[in-house]
Amino acid sequence: MSNERSKGNQDFFTRFTTKTAKVLGHAWVFAAAVAVLVIWGLSGPLLGFSDTWQLVINTSTTIVTFLMVFIIQNTQNRDTAALHLKLDAVMRELQISNAKLYEAEEEGEKELERERHRIEEQARKPN
């Protein structure tokens, strides 16, 4: 499926979070955020380090952080789902039939660790 066709099938939130994450991941956005903080810091003496001056940065960073959590989680969930889909396809192509591997994302942390050790042990054994 072409990239253009798949974009047409995405819902608004998916398109929004994808574009937002891509834009906000650039170095210039980080530089702009640092510049805002520097300007805010330098304005402190001019504004007498007032409660309003502090409230502006606290409120702004809280709102941005709150919204970014949802954007990051959404893109991470989709990336993880796509990765699982691709790994499942590779496993089918290689004719790997271990059901535990196909359902690994459903396991707890301890079970995943045991399975990892088991696979490592198998890999160390000579054929």
Secondary structure by P-SEA (a helix, b strand, c coil): ccaaaaaaaccaaaaaaaaaaaaaacaaaaaaaaaaaaaaaaacccccccaaaaaaaaaaaaaaaaaaaaaaaaaaaaaaaaaaaaaaaaaaaaccccccccccccccaaaaaaaaaaaaaaaaccc
